[in-house]
């Protein structure tokens, strides 16, 4: 298992920029080279033939342990691994800090049109459970209900962007 001590032998980490650099040369890399490759928005770093997410390594580097929970990027930029941009979160909390889906038609997260009722519906998931928050005349009203629910349960994780 990778330890903080071993990590610091292999990589340096700048907590202000969130970037890692190599401390050991070999296998085509030199001391000082930037460490990591971008994969699906996240930076991954290979150590001893194993890939690690840079945000998890940043946590280990600073706090001395690999996170047991999700590590949330506060500003939603998966490549921004500054320690000030990282926080531990449950899966449910982390899911609240996401934007709306690409196929969203209401313009609001958690709000969709229901043909059966001919109304806008607000829904959310919390700890794996589905919560129906009500039917509304406008998507804006449904958004108010969704945001109140999220604020009540996970206020600091409420994503503030992607509103109409």
Backbone as CSV, one residue per row, in Angstrom:
resi,resn,N_x,N_y,N_z,CA_x,CA_y,CA_z,C_x,C_y,C_z
1,UNK,0.846,-1.190,0.000,0.000,0.000,0.000,0.885,1.245,0.000
2,UNK,0.502,2.207,-0.787,1.250,3.453,-0.908,1.107,4.279,0.368
3,UNK,2.241,4.748,0.884,2.238,5.581,2.088,2.605,7.012,1.730
4,UNK,2.336,7.924,2.644,2.707,9.321,2.450,4.220,9.446,2.279
5,UNK,4.965,8.720,3.085,6.430,8.770,3.018,6.928,8.339,1.637
6,UNK,6.417,7.222,1.139,6.842,6.725,-0.180,6.408,7.693,-1.281
7,UNK,5.214,8.225,-1.179,4.727,9.178,-2.171,5.651,10.386,-2.252
8,UNK,6.083,10.897,-1.101,6.960,12.074,-1.071,8.356,11.771,-1.594
9,UNK,8.758,10.506,-1.594,10.023,10.109,-2.215,9.909,10.138,-3.738
10,UNK,8.728,9.834,-4.247,8.521,9.703,-5.691,8.052,10.983,-6.371
11,UNK,7.239,11.776,-5.668,6.620,12.952,-6.276,6.697,14.152,-5.341
12,UNK,6.754,15.333,-5.936,6.543,16.561,-5.166,5.156,17.071,-5.546
13,UNK,4.534,17.781,-4.627,3.181,18.278,-4.843,3.133,19.739,-4.442
14,UNK,2.624,20.565,-5.338,2.437,21.986,-5.052,0.963,22.192,-4.710
15,UNK,0.677,22.397,-3.431,-0.721,22.502,-3.003,-1.408,23.748,-3.552
16,UNK,-0.627,24.763,-3.937,-1.211,25.993,-4.486,-1.667,25.807,-5.933
17,UNK,-0.983,24.938,-6.683,-1.357,24.700,-8.082,-2.054,23.358,-8.281
18,UNK,-1.850,22.434,-7.352,-2.426,21.104,-7.474,-1.649,20.186,-8.389
19,UNK,-0.436,20.585,-8.771,0.355,19.805,-9.722,1.400,18.950,-9.018
20,UNK,1.642,17.782,-9.596,2.673,16.867,-9.114,3.843,16.876,-10.086
21,UNK,5.058,16.673,-9.551,6.263,16.553,-10.373,7.047,15.335,-9.904
22,UNK,7.763,14.735,-10.837,8.562,13.542,-10.541,9.791,13.908,-9.720
23,UNK,10.116,13.072,-8.750,11.310,13.240,-7.921,12.364,12.193,-8.266
24,UNK,11.970,11.212,-9.087,12.851,10.113,-9.457,12.805,9.973,-10.974
25,UNK,13.982,9.792,-11.580,14.024,9.606,-13.036,13.972,8.119,-13.367
26,UNK,13.657,7.835,-14.622,13.591,6.460,-15.105,12.358,6.249,-15.948
27,UNK,12.400,5.209,-16.768,11.277,4.866,-17.649,10.838,6.057,-18.501
28,UNK,11.810,6.802,-19.013,11.507,7.908,-19.918,11.112,9.207,-19.248
29,UNK,11.183,9.301,-17.924,10.867,10.549,-17.234,12.091,11.040,-16.474
30,UNK,12.166,12.366,-16.332,13.273,12.987,-15.609,12.746,13.655,-14.345
31,UNK,13.651,13.872,-13.413,13.300,14.600,-12.198,12.774,15.977,-12.604
32,UNK,11.656,16.365,-12.044,11.044,17.654,-12.352,9.962,17.592,-13.407
33,UNK,9.879,16.483,-14.149,8.812,16.342,-15.148,7.446,16.336,-14.462
34,UNK,6.476,16.919,-15.132,5.101,16.881,-14.627,4.629,15.434,-14.595
35,UNK,3.909,15.081,-13.555,3.401,13.719,-13.406,1.915,13.700,-13.732
36,UNK,1.508,12.673,-14.469,0.089,12.469,-14.703,-0.350,12.653,-16.133
37,UNK,-1.451,11.993,-16.440,-2.099,12.118,-17.741,-3.584,12.370,-17.506
38,UNK,-4.187,13.065,-18.443,-5.604,13.403,-18.339,-6.445,12.256,-18.893
39,UNK,-7.403,11.801,-18.111,-8.288,10.715,-18.525,-9.701,11.016,-18.030
40,UNK,-10.619,11.277,-18.948,-12.013,11.609,-18.618,-12.099,12.782,-17.652
41,UNK,-11.229,13.756,-17.836,-11.250,14.961,-17.021,-10.407,14.886,-15.765
42,UNK,-10.070,13.691,-15.313,-9.257,13.503,-14.114,-7.797,13.300,-14.492
43,UNK,-6.891,13.740,-13.622,-5.473,13.453,-13.815,-5.164,12.154,-13.090
44,UNK,-4.538,11.231,-13.815,-4.120,9.957,-13.237,-2.602,9.890,-13.241
45,UNK,-2.044,9.320,-12.187,-0.599,9.179,-12.054,-0.292,7.714,-11.790
46,UNK,0.660,7.185,-12.549,1.028,5.785,-12.404,2.207,5.662,-11.445
47,UNK,2.038,4.828,-10.436,3.092,4.541,-9.466,3.160,3.026,-9.306
48,UNK,4.339,2.466,-9.573,4.530,1.011,-9.467,3.459,0.236,-10.228
49,UNK,3.224,0.628,-11.463,2.284,-0.015,-12.383,0.818,0.103,-11.967
50,UNK,0.540,0.929,-10.984,-0.844,1.139,-10.556,-1.218,2.593,-10.801
51,UNK,-2.430,2.809,-11.331,-2.900,4.169,-11.581,-3.648,4.697,-10.359
52,UNK,-3.328,5.948,-10.012,-3.996,6.636,-8.914,-4.551,7.948,-9.453
53,UNK,-5.699,8.354,-8.953,-6.196,9.683,-9.271,-5.375,10.699,-8.489
54,UNK,-4.999,11.787,-9.161,-4.152,12.804,-8.535,-4.827,13.433,-7.323
55,UNK,-6.148,13.580,-7.345,-6.816,14.190,-6.189,-6.704,13.305,-4.949
56,UNK,-6.681,11.999,-5.143,-6.502,11.090,-4.004,-5.059,11.140,-3.502
57,UNK,-4.119,11.261,-4.436,-2.713,11.390,-4.038,-2.464,12.708,-3.320
58,UNK,-3.127,13.767,-3.750,-2.979,15.061,-3.077,-3.430,14.939,-1.626
59,UNK,-4.527,14.242,-1.419,-5.033,14.059,-0.056,-4.022,13.261,0.784
60,UNK,-3.491,12.195,0.212,-2.478,11.394,0.900,-1.239,12.225,1.201
61,UNK,-0.798,13.006,0.231,0.408,13.827,0.378,0.265,14.818,1.533
62,UNK,-0.889,15.451,1.635,-1.103,16.495,2.644,-1.535,15.918,3.993
63,UNK,-2.466,14.962,3.980,-3.073,14.495,5.230,-2.574,13.129,5.710
64,UNK,-1.785,12.440,4.885,-1.169,11.197,5.339,-1.994,9.942,5.182
65,UNK,-3.147,10.034,4.523,-3.958,8.839,4.295,-4.754,8.973,3.003
66,UNK,-4.927,7.839,2.334,-5.798,7.832,1.159,-7.234,7.974,1.640
67,UNK,-8.025,8.774,0.967,-9.409,8.978,1.399,-10.208,7.676,1.365
68,UNK,-11.052,7.491,2.360,-11.950,6.334,2.372,-13.294,6.692,1.737
69,UNK,-13.592,7.987,1.633,-14.809,8.478,0.983,-14.446,9.038,-0.393
70,UNK,-15.438,9.532,-1.098,-15.185,10.256,-2.338,-14.410,11.523,-2.014
71,UNK,-13.621,11.978,-2.966,-12.950,13.268,-2.852,-13.619,14.181,-3.868
72,UNK,-14.293,15.195,-3.380,-15.088,16.096,-4.214,-14.248,17.285,-4.653
73,UNK,-14.326,17.633,-5.930,-13.718,18.858,-6.445,-14.762,19.963,-6.282
74,UNK,-14.516,20.875,-5.376,-15.506,21.889,-5.011,-15.966,22.686,-6.229
75,UNK,-15.017,23.077,-7.099,-15.375,23.894,-8.263,-15.774,23.050,-9.477
76,UNK,-15.892,21.745,-9.298,-16.301,20.787,-10.331,-15.285,20.599,-11.450
77,UNK,-14.097,21.185,-11.355,-13.040,20.978,-12.345,-12.233,19.765,-11.902
78,UNK,-12.435,18.643,-12.580,-11.807,17.383,-12.192,-10.283,17.428,-12.237
79,UNK,-9.717,18.348,-12.989,-8.259,18.448,-13.104,-7.667,19.451,-12.119
80,UNK,-8.496,20.129,-11.340,-8.023,21.125,-10.370,-7.811,20.440,-9.025
81,UNK,-6.568,20.027,-8.783,-6.261,19.244,-7.595,-5.570,20.045,-6.498
82,UNK,-5.838,21.354,-6.460,-5.355,22.153,-5.331,-6.043,21.636,-4.075
83,UNK,-5.300,21.523,-2.998,-5.877,20.961,-1.774,-7.059,21.799,-1.289
84,UNK,-7.038,23.106,-1.539,-8.149,23.978,-1.131,-9.417,23.696,-1.936
85,UNK,-9.292,23.005,-3.068,-10.441,22.686,-3.913,-10.978,21.276,-3.648
86,UNK,-10.378,20.568,-2.712,-10.769,19.189,-2.438,-11.423,19.080,-1.066
87,UNK,-12.426,18.214,-0.982,-13.056,17.926,0.308,-13.581,16.492,0.264
88,UNK,-13.616,15.862,1.417,-14.180,14.523,1.507,-15.696,14.626,1.458
89,UNK,-16.311,13.653,0.819,-17.765,13.661,0.676,-18.271,12.234,0.596
90,UNK,-19.489,12.035,1.040,-20.138,10.757,0.781,-20.497,10.735,-0.706
91,UNK,-20.842,9.588,-1.217,-21.249,9.502,-2.622,-22.467,10.388,-2.868
92,UNK,-23.404,10.387,-1.930,-24.614,11.201,-2.062,-24.265,12.687,-2.108
93,UNK,-23.390,13.137,-1.214,-22.980,14.544,-1.203,-22.278,14.911,-2.508
94,UNK,-21.389,14.036,-2.956,-20.646,14.299,-4.184,-21.591,14.407,-5.381
95,UNK,-22.628,13.595,-5.389,-23.585,13.638,-6.496,-24.378,14.940,-6.537
96,UNK,-24.515,15.610,-5.396,-25.210,16.895,-5.391,-24.362,17.988,-6.025
97,UNK,-23.053,17.815,-6.052,-22.163,18.821,-6.640,-21.870,18.462,-8.094
98,UNK,-22.921,18.317,-8.876,-22.787,18.056,-10.307,-23.732,18.979,-11.058
99,UNK,-23.419,19.216,-12.299,-24.284,20.048,-13.133,-25.447,19.239,-13.673
100,UNK,-26.246,19.890,-14.473,-27.384,19.189,-15.063,-26.883,18.263,-16.167
101,UNK,-27.654,17.241,-16.455,-27.284,16.287,-17.483,-27.397,16.922,-18.866
102,UNK,-26.645,16.373,-19.804,-26.619,16.914,-21.163,-27.991,16.844,-21.830
103,UNK,-28.798,15.851,-21.473,-30.118,15.702,-22.099,-31.223,16.412,-21.315
104,UNK,-30.865,17.279,-20.399,-31.829,18.012,-19.582,-32.615,18.989,-20.457
105,UNK,-33.927,18.958,-20.340,-34.766,19.855,-21.148,-35.414,20.963,-20.325
106,UNK,-35.387,20.849,-19.002,-36.033,21.865,-18.163,-35.128,23.064,-17.920
107,UNK,-33.825,22.846,-18.019,-32.879,23.899,-17.679,-32.475,23.867,-16.215
108,UNK,-33.035,22.941,-15.450,-32.746,22.845,-14.018,-32.416,21.405,-13.641
109,UNK,-31.491,21.266,-12.732,-31.154,19.946,-12.219,-32.296,19.447,-11.333
110,UNK,-32.670,18.169,-11.502,-33.713,17.574,-10.667,-35.130,17.906,-11.091
111,UNK,-35.287,18.548,-12.243,-36.614,18.977,-12.708,-36.878,18.381,-14.087
112,UNK,-38.040,17.758,-14.238,-38.401,17.185,-15.540,-39.908,17.322,-15.775
113,UNK,-40.281,17.236,-17.047,-41.686,17.332,-17.436,-42.311,15.946,-17.361
114,UNK,-43.499,15.858,-16.769,-44.223,14.587,-16.683,-45.478,14.685,-17.538
115,UNK,-45.507,13.912,-18.607,-46.661,13.927,-19.507,-47.933,13.458,-18.820
116,UNK,-47.806,12.520,-17.890,-48.998,11.974,-17.223,-49.745,13.035,-16.429
117,UNK,-49.014,13.931,-15.791,-49.658,14.976,-14.979,-49.702,16.319,-15.695
118,UNK,-48.958,16.414,-16.805,-48.837,17.680,-17.544,-48.290,18.788,-16.636
119,UNK,-47.352,18.403,-15.800,-46.724,19.354,-14.878,-45.229,19.066,-14.793
120,UNK,-44.528,20.035,-14.212,-43.098,19.876,-13.949,-42.931,19.156,-12.618
121,UNK,-42.008,18.224,-12.575,-41.797,17.403,-11.386,-40.389,17.642,-10.839
122,UNK,-40.284,17.797,-9.530,-38.980,17.903,-8.869,-38.709,16.589,-8.149
123,UNK,-37.508,16.026,-8.385,-37.119,14.762,-7.774,-35.649,14.825,-7.394
124,UNK,-35.293,14.062,-6.368,-33.890,13.989,-5.951,-33.623,12.613,-5.365
125,UNK,-32.352,12.247,-5.364,-31.924,11.017,-4.705,-31.090,11.412,-3.496
126,UNK,-31.285,10.695,-2.407,-30.529,10.944,-1.187,-30.213,9.603,-0.549
127,UNK,-28.933,9.329,-0.395,-28.488,8.057,0.192,-29.140,6.861,-0.495
128,UNK,-29.213,6.926,-1.816,-29.751,5.823,-2.604,-31.264,5.762,-2.684
129,UNK,-31.957,6.660,-2.007,-33.422,6.657,-2.027,-33.955,7.783,-2.904
130,UNK,-35.004,7.466,-3.663,-35.654,8.440,-4.529,-36.640,9.266,-3.708
131,UNK,-36.620,10.584,-3.906,-37.548,11.479,-3.208,-38.326,12.292,-4.242
132,UNK,-39.634,12.122,-4.246,-40.519,12.912,-5.102,-40.853,14.185,-4.331
133,UNK,-40.534,15.337,-4.908,-40.687,16.606,-4.198,-41.939,17.373,-4.599
134,UNK,-42.656,16.867,-5.594,-43.915,17.493,-5.962,-44.024,17.840,-7.431
135,UNK,-45.242,18.203,-7.838,-45.538,18.659,-9.191,-45.758,20.163,-9.152
136,UNK,-45.333,20.844,-10.226,-45.375,22.302,-10.243,-45.790,22.800,-11.618
137,UNK,-46.337,24.003,-11.647,-46.797,24.611,-12.891,-45.630,25.048,-13.766
138,UNK,-44.562,25.535,-13.151,-43.405,26.014,-13.920,-42.141,25.276,-13.480
139,UNK,-41.155,25.207,-14.365,-39.886,24.575,-13.970,-39.177,25.370,-12.874
140,UNK,-39.383,26.672,-12.849,-38.763,27.512,-11.814,-39.273,27.139,-10.421
141,UNK,-40.584,26.888,-10.318,-41.158,26.474,-9.029,-40.592,25.118,-8.594
142,UNK,-40.459,24.214,-9.544,-39.888,22.896,-9.240,-38.431,23.028,-8.807
143,UNK,-37.699,23.944,-9.438,-36.299,24.176,-9.068,-36.184,24.686,-7.635
144,UNK,-37.098,25.553,-7.235,-37.095,26.064,-5.854,-37.248,24.893,-4.873
145,UNK,-38.141,23.966,-5.172,-38.349,22.802,-4.296,-37.105,21.918,-4.261
146,UNK,-36.510,21.686,-5.432,-35.302,20.860,-5.500,-34.168,21.492,-4.693
147,UNK,-33.936,22.782,-4.905,-32.842,23.465,-4.200,-33.077,23.510,-2.689
148,UNK,-34.316,23.670,-2.267,-34.625,23.661,-0.829,-34.303,22.294,-0.225
149,UNK,-34.635,21.232,-0.953,-34.341,19.875,-0.491,-32.838,19.667,-0.353
150,UNK,-32.099,20.032,-1.383,-30.648,19.846,-1.360,-30.014,20.713,-0.279
151,UNK,-30.464,21.948,-0.169,-29.919,22.852,0.853,-30.152,22.280,2.252
152,UNK,-31.314,21.720,2.464,-31.661,21.157,3.767,-30.780,19.952,4.111
153,UNK,-30.468,19.130,3.109,-29.744,17.888,3.378,-28.233,17.991,3.184
154,UNK,-27.799,18.762,2.222,-26.363,18.850,1.914,-26.024,20.235,1.396
155,UNK,-26.307,21.260,2.168,-26.150,22.638,1.729,-24.822,22.986,1.103
156,UNK,-23.709,22.605,1.732,-22.412,23.002,1.191,-22.102,22.324,-0.137
157,UNK,-22.814,21.247,-0.460,-22.558,20.523,-1.698,-23.507,20.925,-2.827
158,UNK,-24.414,21.854,-2.566,-25.362,22.300,-3.586,-24.627,23.037,-4.688
159,UNK,-24.678,22.487,-5.897,-24.050,23.126,-7.044,-24.851,24.358,-7.427
160,UNK,-24.176,25.493,-7.557,-24.858,26.771,-7.793,-24.990,27.140,-9.270
161,UNK,-24.359,26.413,-10.165,-24.405,26.757,-11.588,-25.549,26.083,-12.307
162,UNK,-25.536,26.206,-13.635,-26.492,25.542,-14.520,-27.943,25.848,-14.211
163,UNK,-28.260,27.080,-13.924,-29.666,27.440,-13.773,-30.077,28.240,-14.995
164,UNK,-31.348,28.236,-15.284,-31.836,28.953,-16.472,-31.851,30.438,-16.224
